[in-house]
Amino acid sequence: MAALTFTRLCGLALSMAAVTLLAGSALAKAPELPDTVPVPQLNRSGPGSEAAPADVPVPEPRPVDLPADQSEPPATPPTPAEKPAQAAPPAGAPTPPEKAPAAAERKILPDPRSATLPEAKMPEEELACRRRLKSMGVDFEEHKAEHDPAIGCSIPYPIALKTLGKSVAIGPEAEMNCAMAEAAARFAADVIEPAVKAKFGTQLKSVGQASAFVCRPRHAGGKLSEHAFGNALDIASFTLADGRKIEVGPAPPDPDAQFLDMVRKAACGPFKTVLGPGSDADHSLHFHLDLEPRRHGGTFCQ
Ligand SMILES: [Zn+2]
């Protein structure tokens, strides 16, 4: 019995020593494994690995980028789909060689809306939007889908606006998506027309637009403009029934300035981005209004 017990004790001691050794060696190797093996694999597995690391830092600098150039680029929030790729960023650190080229190529950040193509049958929400436009007396016509994969612009169901309501024209004809058209028509009826009446005692006759859908890359890179998705409208002037023309500019005369101020302030909310004179050099002669999708439904008004 004693011998047997001794043998067992020895066996136990040996196995404990073995466990200790194994544990020790495992601990010693542990720090190396996570760094090298799993990390590079994660980084290369995803084709969008370049976009992933880029995405994470981007959302933060956005507010800063805006005032710098067209601030219309803050459209990046729509890339939440790529967020799951965030797992890659920690891996990105150990692989600096891949990061450098990625940053250089990322002049224009990808936008999921760029891949949107029209379906065979127009979605009900688009049809409903058109019915609402018609009920507001808006005159418009259907345009063929806009899609340029090279630049990234896309409007699956564009319309060309001829008026913003029964008695308010828009010129020249403005191409945009239906949601933007509806927002513009409602804004004209709810804000611009009453402001004209209150400030000048007359009717709004027409709105002069400086640009709507524009398929071009941004000069400074960054994000695609909301104009590339027909999701923006630049308003440069308002013509009244008495022939008077109120132009957006850096130093309008007084009654005009008050009217423009009213309109600009009221635009923040119905539109998610509102820019104009004082925002930056690109917006000194028009109001930029858009429906850029932002996280938490936020606005950027400057
Ligand atoms: Zn604009």
Boltz pocket constraint, residues with backbone or C-beta under 6 A from the ligand:
constraints:
  - pocket:
      binder: B
      contacts: [[A, 72], [A, 211], [A, 227], [A, 232], [A, 233], [A, 234], [A, 287], [A, 288], [A, 289]]
      max_distance: 6.0
